[in-house]
């Protein structure tokens, strides 16, 4: 490394070289050794070549033209640009965290952290781009937590405005990304426009962009993990990012921050597209592959446009509808006076004047830095609306019923096409409106937001290939897991849900809230959170419920998530279970999906084993024997217990469950994905027709959004030209009557076409040579107005540009609502003696056994949220993990020998003088025997209150 001889630096082989270091003989020996060796570095160099000086090589290939040549050399002339510009990337350094931070964490809070939460290792940076398998990488930096790459300048041709580049920091030992960030062409241009406006003291003249943005911009970007392939919608899908892993062993959310990286970035647009007499044609964005999520996105974009139109209509109706008497009266007076006094010859100045004034207002928003508020506030408004729905629903106390399902097994289960045994599993869900018609569904959706979707309870594990499966293992759904973690084990409902399941049988427990109705025929008036009465909503009797248990039998195949792999389903009405007041069990027929029938099976013997051979029966006295058709059936037992508990904690449990169900329903509405047919021909048809439809919808929505954004200074260069043209036109219309302007405009049009046909010299047709035919279409027939229009970002481009900032704003708004609800839940539901935020001493993940465990560098302080419930000390990674029902990181039981522990001499040596007064250690029975933990309190007062709570919990007689 010191001699710049890159010998086996990736595989890290240690070689004893007995020739002078850095000499010519050493260089020759290295080259010969590398010639006969295969290392990770050679493989990566083959995939992402570097020359002998470490400079980027040209990756232009005849087979792949996705990036118009991929990586360019610095010596390439700008005349060779075939796309919309050139992107320069220079990787400077990175910082990698040992523990990740939540996706909504403020970057400024983690960029300047100390070295206590850093991971060391061998890393390099890889740059890849959308639509290609090529990539470019830096050198590998060994054993560093803040690797300094200081790479050469990487130059890329940007083919179109929809291009994206992914930058990953990769662990050289495993070749797996530690974190990544995504750069889009429109996002980089928008950042540069924002930076240019602020650097020019926010002058309106800066909108002209006469001064080119020529200097690279140094950015520090967050590295994120868990975002699938990291391109397109996978990186910017807020709905997907809210889905965390709720398993017992993991609580990682997609998009968590794993570090940061410093880059020098500069995207230089080809100015000849806009300022040339013979401009090239701006390359259009590539068509997208068929994706149901993209179709949903485009439909949502259409919905957003419709909402904007509805807002304008509502503003107009508010202005003339006498909702505000003073405002409407003023508008009426202005309208009457204006109509009587205004000269209608100059009518054309009115709409243009309104547009010009509105554009001046938008210019003010742009120069004051409030342009992005419209996109950031959408996240905030959506969260506020969601919280209002949750608050409206959980302000009502709805009694809880307990639903139990168990002993699932099947017979005569065979594949549809071949009739052979297969690998089957069962899913259990609760559909609150299975037996309701469309009118009732719409009515219930207004008063109960949780009724808008089916709630998945969980699924069984396939026992293998058989036609008579016996399902004994069950996997809880994410929703059920969150409900369990939200409720304390010491509370009645929490204990009931946390009961151990017998290993030899299946028993599922799920809480159901009593349904609501607004038809005036329900039982008693419902008390709200303030103890008042609500006359608009009543409780529906359990016996009148529209809900049902839905058990579906599915195939366990590779394409199960894409194809319609449901063999059939059994529907058990909740009203039947509530009315009978007893368990329902037996064999039931598998029917088509969406059925409302509940058909018992032919078999009544529960112990009868199904066989794969067909039985035979006699058809009367004749000797003719006909085969009997074995219809698929499943055996189940179901039981429902209404009105579980009446204590104050059960009332609070009802609110917590209602909040989780509403949140799940809201998420399901944004992620509703249908299934397609089960044949490959159906898949091909859907991909062809669906892909065409998807791109047509995308094109239309893009055009509408670009046309609107042409007036709001999203691309100042375009909007200023439009503003000046409209101002000149308004001046003309103010001086000349509108009808005269229209007359001259029409005569000019007819005169131009007349001149072109009868007076202009005929141009000889030029024969097109084969070489000209091979010329790229983007090099001919360009139009500066079309190019300018294509350079305007869409609303989706702007949403992605400000995506993470919007998420942070939404998180701050969510925290305002969460604080009050958290306090109520901790006091009334958990009945905690103490709760608060602390820092816990944790060993770093990259520390091995050879390192001294007492070294300060081997551990770090990690933020936690903890509480003391009864005789247990429980902690989570953060307050948000507690609020959303994540599994706790650990717990300590104060039983037997437990309580407060003093600081050992090693602890005193490791800690600083400022930390020692605020450090507290406790010990007790952990999940794997006796356990001791050390924590740092933010203040002396909080430490004292925690010590008192620990002493009370550990010395209570019940603790023993």
C-alpha positions, 0 to 999 in steps of 0.5 A: 500500500505504501509503495502503491503496488496493489497486490492482493489487497482484496483477499488480504494474503500476507506475503513475505517479499524478500526483494526491495520494497518499491523496486522494479523487481518488486513490481515485476514480481507482483505482476507475475503473481497476479497473472496466475491468481484469482482474487476478489479484486481481479473479479471486481476489476473485470466487472468494473475496470481500472487502468494501471493509474487507477483512472476510470476506463471507458466502458463503452460497449456495443451490446449495452447502450443503456447509459450511452457509453456508461463512464466517460473519460475526462478527456472526452469532448462535450461535443460527444454528448448524446443525452441531456448532460454529463454527470461528474461524481467524485467519492471523497470519504464515508462514515459507517455506523455500528448501529443504524438510526431510524429513517426519519432521523435528522441528518445533522444530528448524526453527521458529527457524532463521536466515534463510539458508534462506528464499525470498522472493516474493508470497504469500497464504493460501487456506482451503478446506474439504472437499466444496466449491469455495468458498474464503477468502483473505487479502491478498497480501503482497509480496516477503517470506520471512516474510509477516505477513498479520494477517488478520481472523477467519474464522468457519466453521460446522462441519457435522459431526465429519468436516469438514476445512479446508485452509490453503495458502500460495499463490505469487501469481505462479503461483497454486500452493501453496507448502505446506499444512496440514490441520485436521480437526474431531476433530483440533482438538477433541483438541488442545483437550482435551489443552491443557485438561487440561494447563492445569488442572494435569491435574486429573481434574475437568477431564474434566467440561469445565464450563469451556468452552474459550473462548480461541483457541489459537495454533498454529505448524503445518508447511506440507507439500507433495506431498500430492495434494489435501491432504484426507482419506487423501491427507494422512494415508497413511503408505504413500504418503508413503514413496514418493519420487521416485527420478528423476535430477532429483528426490528430493522426498518427499511431505509434506516441510516447506516452511515454517510458519504461525502461526494463531489457532484455536478450534473451539467446540462447540455445547453445546446438543447436550449440555446442553439439554432439547430438543437438536438432532440432531447431523449425521452424517458425510457418506458418502464417495465410492468409493475402493479406498484407503478400502476397504483402510483400513477392512479394515485397521481391522477387522484392528486390532480383530481383533488387539486381541481376539487380544491379549486372548486371548493374555494370558488364555492366558499367564495360565492356560497355565503359560508362567510357572509362578509367575504361573499358580500365583498366578492359580490360588490366587486363583481357588480362594480367590475362588470358595470365599469369594465370595458369588455373590449379588453376582456383578455387582460383578466385571465392573463392578469390573474395568471401573471399575479399568481406566477409572481406569488409563486416566484416569491415562494421560490425565492424565499425557499418555500417552494418545496413546502407543497410537497413536504406538507403532503406527508404532514397533512396525510399523517394529520388526517390519519391521526384524526381517523384513529382518534375518532375511532378509539375515542369510543370504547368498543368491547373486545371479543376473543376469537379462537381457531385451532386444529386445522387439517385438510384432506383431498387437497390436490393441485387444480391442473394435475390433481396431484398432492402438493405443498399447502398452507392455510392463512387465517384472516378476519373480514369485518364486512364479508356479509355486508353489501356495498351500501353497508360497506360504504356506510361502515367505512365512514364510522369505522376506518378499520372495516375497510380491509381484511385483517390478516391473523397469520398463516400455517407452515406447510408440512410438506407435499401431501393431500392430507396436511395436518398444520401444527405450526403457526406464524403470526402476522405482523399486525397480531405481533404488534398487538401482542407487544402493545399490550403488557403481559400483566394485563388480562388481555395481554396474558390471554394473547400470550398463552403458550401454544401446544406443540401438537395442536394449532390454537390462534387467539385474535382480539375482535372489536365490537362492530359499530352501526349508525342506523339507530338500531344498535345497543346503548349509546356509546361513551366517548373518551370524555365520558359524554354520549354520542348519538351518531354511533351505536354498538352493533350486537355481536349476533348481527355482525357482518364479520367472518373468519376466512381460512384460505388454503394456498399453494406453497410455490415459488410464484405464490406471491404473484399468481392466484395460488388459492385453492379455496376458502372456508368462511365462518360467520362471526354472527353464528359463533356469537349466537351459538355461544359455543365452539363450531367444529368439523369438516367443511367444504373448500369453496371459491374465493369470495364466497359467503356460504358455510358448507359442512363436508361429507365426512363426519369422522374426525379420525378418518384419514383421507386417502389418495384413492377414490372410493366406490359406491353402488348405484342401486341394485345394479352391479355398475360402480361409479367413482366418488368425487373427493371434494377438498375439505378442511377440519377446524374448530372455532370459538368466540368469547364476547365482551372480554373484560370491563376494567379500565385497562381493558378499556385502554386495550380497546383503544390501543387495538382500535388504533392498530387496526385503523393503521393497518387498514390505512396501510392496506389501502395504499398497498392493495395489490391484486393477483393475476391468473395462474398461467404463464400465458396470462402473465405474458398477456398482463405484462404486454397489455398492462405495460402498455397501459401503464406507460400510456397512463404515465405519459399522460400524467407526466404531460399534465404535471409538466404543464402545471409545473411550467408555471410554478418555477420548478424549473426557473429557466422555463417559467421566467420565459413564460412569465415574460411572454405572458407579461408582454401579451398582457401589456398588448391586450391592455393597449389593444382591444382583444378582438383586434389582437385575435384578428391579427393573430388569425390573419398572421396564421393564415398568412404564414401558411399562404406564404409557405405554400405559394411564395416560399422557394421550393426546397429540393428533397435531399436523398438520405444516405444509409449513414444518415439513417443510422444516425440516432433520432435524438440528433435530428429534428430538435426543438428548443420548446419541446426540449424545455418542456421535457426538462420540466420535473413532474410532481413525482420527480419533486416528491422523490427529491424532497422525500426524506425531508418530507418523512422527517417533517411527518415524523416530527408531527407524528411525535406530537400525537405520540407523546400524549398517547404514550403517556396515557398508555404507559400509565393506564395500560402498562401501569408502569412505576417508571418510564423514560429514555436512557443510554445503555452500554452495548458491545460493538458488533465488530469486536472480536474475542482477541480485543480487551473487553474493558477497552472503551473502544469495544463498547458504546452508549446506545439510546433506549426507551425503558419502563418498569412494569410490575417486577420487570424492567423492559427496554426498546430501541426507541420511543417509536419502537414502543409506540408501534408495537415492536418487540422489546430488545430485552427484559430483566425480572426482579426475582430472587437475587436482583436489584441495583449493582455498584460500579466495578473498578473496571467500570470506573476506569472506563467511564469519564468523570462526567458520566460516573454520577449518572450511571446506574447498573441493575441486575436480575433474571434475564432471558438467558439467566442472570444478567447485568446491564449498565445505563447512563441517565440524562440527568441526576434526577432521572437516575434517582427516580429510576433507582427508587423504582428498581428498589421498590420492584426488587424488594416487593414480596411478590418479586420472590 
